[in-house]
Amino acid sequence: MAPLIEERIEILERRLLQQESINEIRGVLGSYCKAIDARNPDALSPLLCEEISLVVTPWEIDIKGRAAVTPAATQLPPPVATSNSST
């Protein structure tokens, strides 16, 4: 037997909530990437939790707390551009 209207509505509401959550996560990730790429501490800071920890092993970086991580994260060397093509 097909689900009742109430059950179908409940399923659709859960799916909508899940999609809204996914979209919000994508938005935060996009904002984070833009802030890092622009080296913009004012845009980055509100995206980080107070207890954040930044560990970058190759440069022996181990920094804790939003106030310390924000400026450090925006001063990291830019990523190395790589190309991986198999032709």
matplotlib code that plots the C-alpha trace (Angstrom):
import matplotlib.pyplot as plt

x = [0.0, 1.2, 2.3, -0.3, -0.2, 1.1, 4.0, 4.8, 4.9, 7.2, 9.5, 9.6, 10.2, 13.2, 14.6, 14.2, 15.9, 18.8, 19.1, 19.1, 21.8, 23.9, 23.5, 24.5, 27.6, 28.5, 28.1, 30.4, 33.0, 32.8, 33.2, 36.2, 37.9, 37.4, 38.7, 41.8, 42.5, 42.0, 44.1, 41.3, 41.3, 38.1, 36.2, 37.9, 37.5, 33.7, 33.9, 36.2, 35.2, 37.0, 38.7, 40.2, 43.6, 45.9, 48.6, 50.8, 53.5, 55.9, 56.4, 56.1, 53.0, 50.8, 48.5, 45.4, 42.5, 40.7, 42.6, 45.9, 44.8, 43.1, 46.2, 48.4, 46.0, 45.9, 49.7, 50.4, 52.3, 50.0, 49.3, 51.6, 49.9, 50.1, 49.0, 48.2, 47.3, 47.7, 47.9]
y = [0.0, 3.5, 5.8, 8.1, 11.7, 12.6, 10.1, 11.4, 15.0, 13.9, 12.2, 15.3, 17.6, 15.5, 15.5, 19.2, 19.8, 17.5, 19.5, 22.8, 21.5, 20.4, 23.8, 25.6, 23.4, 24.2, 27.9, 27.8, 25.8, 28.3, 31.2, 29.5, 28.9, 32.5, 33.8, 31.6, 32.4, 36.2, 35.9, 37.8, 37.3, 39.3, 36.9, 33.8, 34.4, 34.0, 30.7, 29.2, 27.8, 29.1, 25.7, 25.4, 23.8, 24.4, 21.7, 21.8, 19.2, 20.2, 23.6, 22.5, 24.7, 23.8, 26.7, 26.6, 29.0, 31.2, 34.4, 32.7, 30.6, 33.3, 35.4, 32.4, 30.7, 33.8, 34.0, 30.4, 30.0, 29.6, 26.1, 24.7, 24.4, 20.9, 19.4, 15.7, 14.8, 11.5, 11.9]
z = [0.0, -0.8, 2.1, 3.5, 2.5, 6.0, 5.6, 2.2, 3.5, 6.3, 3.9, 1.6, 4.6, 5.7, 2.1, 1.9, 5.2, 4.1, 0.8, 2.6, 5.0, 2.0, 0.3, 3.5, 3.9, 0.2, 0.9, 4.0, 2.0, -0.8, 1.6, 3.2, -0.1, -1.2, 2.1, 2.0, -1.7, -1.0, 2.2, 3.9, 7.7, 8.2, 5.9, 7.3, 11.1, 11.4, 9.6, 12.2, 15.6, 18.7, 19.3, 15.8, 15.4, 12.4, 11.9, 8.9, 9.3, 6.5, 8.0, 11.7, 12.2, 15.2, 16.1, 18.3, 18.7, 16.2, 17.2, 16.4, 13.4, 11.4, 10.6, 10.2, 7.8, 5.6, 5.5, 4.4, 1.2, -1.8, -3.0, -5.7, -9.0, -10.4, -13.6, -14.0, -17.6, -19.3, -23.0]

ax = plt.figure().add_subplot(projection="3d")
ax.plot(x, y, z, "-o")
ax.set_aspect("equal")
plt.show()
